C-alpha cells in the first residue's frame, strides 16, 4: 500500500468511527429498538396486572371453528384492501391487474405484521410496483400517492367508526365513555392535524420536489375520494374493511369462550384496534392487549378475556397473512 493510500485510510477511519458514533447517539437510531422493546415490556406488564393464568388457559382452550372463521375473514380483508388499492390507483391513472394487486397486498400485510412501525409493507409495495417513464426510469410519485391515499381512506374510516361508538356509548352502555378512550381518539385527531399542518407548511416552504409532490395531492384527492362518486366506493370499501377487523376480533373472543355483546362492535373493539395505528410497536402488539385489559370490564367481561382475545386476534392476523410468503418468489419493478 502506498504512503498516500495509507494516509487516506488512517484519516478516514477515525471519521467513519465518529460518524458511526453520532448515528448511534441519534434518537432515530434507537426508534427501531424501542418499537421492539416497548410492546414486549407493555405486554409483560399487562400479563402481570391481570389474571395471566386465566388468559393463558383461555388461549389453550380456544375453539378451532371461530379461529378458522377469523382466518377466512382475514382473506376477505386482504382482498378488499387490494380492491381499494386498485380503485384508488386507477383513479390516479395507474392500472394494476387484480392478480398482482392481490399478491402484493398479501405481502404488504405480512410485512406490516412483522416489521416495526406498521408501514414497512407499504414501502415495499411502492418499491415493487413503481411506474416507469418512456425511457424505463422508475417514477415513484404516482405509486406512492396511490398507496398513501388508499391507506388514508382506511384510517379515516377507523376514526369515523370509533367516533360513532364514543358518541353512542352513553346510550347503549348506560354510562359515559371512559376518559382514556376519548383521549386515544383525541390524540389520533391531533396527530392527523399536526400531519396536515406539516404538509401545508412543506407545500410552501419545503424543497422543490417536496412542494411539487404535496401540491399534486389536491387534484389527486378529488379524483380518488370525490369525483364521479368515488366517495361512495371508498366509503363502502373502507367501512366494510373496518368491520372485517372488528369481526376477526369478535371471532377471537368467541373462540376463547368469552363472546362480546353486540355493543362491543362499535365501542371497545374499535378502540382496542385503534391502538394499532400508533407507530410505536409491531402491528399493535402490547398496546392492543393493554387497552383491551382496561376496556373489557366496561362490558362486564374480565380483563383476562380482553387480553386473550387481543392475543388470539394478533395470531389470526399473522397466520392469515402467511400466503404473502409466496409473493416473495415473484419480483416486481
Buried (B, 14 or more C-beta within 10 A) or exposed (E): EEEEEEEEEEEEEEEEEEEEEEEEEEEEEEBEEBBBEBBEEBBEBBBEEBBBEBBBBBBEEBEEEBBEBBBEBBBBBBBBBBBBBBBBBBBBEBEBEEEBBBBBBBBBBBBBBEBBBBBBBBBBBBBBBBBEEEEEEEEEBBBBBBBBBBBBBBBBBBBBBBBEBBEBBEEEBEEEBBEEBBEBBEEBEEEBEEEEEEBEEBBEEBEEEEBEBBBBBEEBBEBBBEEEEBEEBBBEBBBBBBBBBBBBBBBBBBBBBBBBBEBBBBBBBBBBBBBBBBEBBBBBBBBBBBBBBBBBBBBEBBBBBBBBBBBBBBBBBBBBBBBBEEBEEEEBE
